[in-house]
Amino acid sequence: MNTPQPGILLPVPPFARFLTFSLKPAAASRASLRALCAAADGERWVVGLGPALVLALGAKVDGLRPFPNLTGPGFDIPATDGGLWVWIRGDDRGEVFHQSRRAERLLAEAFELDQAVDAFRYLDGRDLTGYEDGTENPRGEDAEVAAIVRTGTAGLDGSSFVAVQQWLHRLDRFEAMSPEEQDNTFGRYRASNEEIEDAPLSAHVKRTAQESFEPAAFVLRRSMPWADGQRAGLVFVAFGASLEAFEAQLRRMAGLEDGITDALFGFTRPVTGAYFWCPGMCQGRLDLSDLGL
Ligand code: HEM
């Protein structure tokens, strides 16, 4: 049975680089993908394939689809699907940079680097607003159930689907709120990380409470803050055994369920949005046999 790429289940690393590649026109991607399979260990490099790449290979991955373009009152949630996603993870920023160059070189024949976002862990795993992120993540066996496909289907077993969005924070707007308003935006007290029982319905954790969905919408979040000159925010990363749980949460955040939008939109916006399929591993290598590789 295939095993998951280990980086999915491990805690968020101190440093990371999120790379998104598109397929060069008329490129033969198979040789580059074979080279990637040989180099990616699933831990330092977690790899995901986008819907366009799977189509280009003449293959099909059940459950993989393009990211939805959603609109809420005063904001858009853009879809910017990419061909290939590589999450470079490490303990040292310089090493992460060199690994990223290595991945670029390896793929250069068929893939063009569209975006590279440098990310990091902040304190004990907080968003740049200072709120702890990941508290309600499922753990242990529950994390695997939420994030890893176990349907018994060869080729799909051990794989995972991931939703990735780069969010751009307006930190000055957030800092202009009173501490009470800030806590109510998330629905948790920043100081204690306790949930606010009577938080407004727009509070982020009221919008996304995983057990409040029917069926329950559990995901495994591995988001990381990013910063680049004056701009900063969160690379939101959610792994799932399917994309349904993430999409149900996103729709409710956008107000599409009950007209109430997530208070997060008061200070931050997504600027990208993409879905990828992260193949499982067989004998230490990414298993792309279902895609004919
Ligand atoms: C800038 C964007 C975002 C920020 C800063 C953010 C931050 C947070 C924080 C601080 C928490 C509370 C602690 C925790 O349980 O992790 C949380 C919870 C959560 N967030 Fe987000 N989040 C963002 C976007 C999203 C998106 C786009 C989704 C899904 C569509 C999402 C899904 C969740 C879920 C499922 C929970 C746990 C809810 C529960 O079961 O209690 N978040 N987030």
Residues whose N, C-alpha, C, O or C-beta is under 5 A from the ligand:
A	BS01	HEM	D127 Y131 E132 D133 G134 T135 E136 N137 W167 V205 T208 A209 Q210 E211 L234 F236 F246 Q249 L250 T268
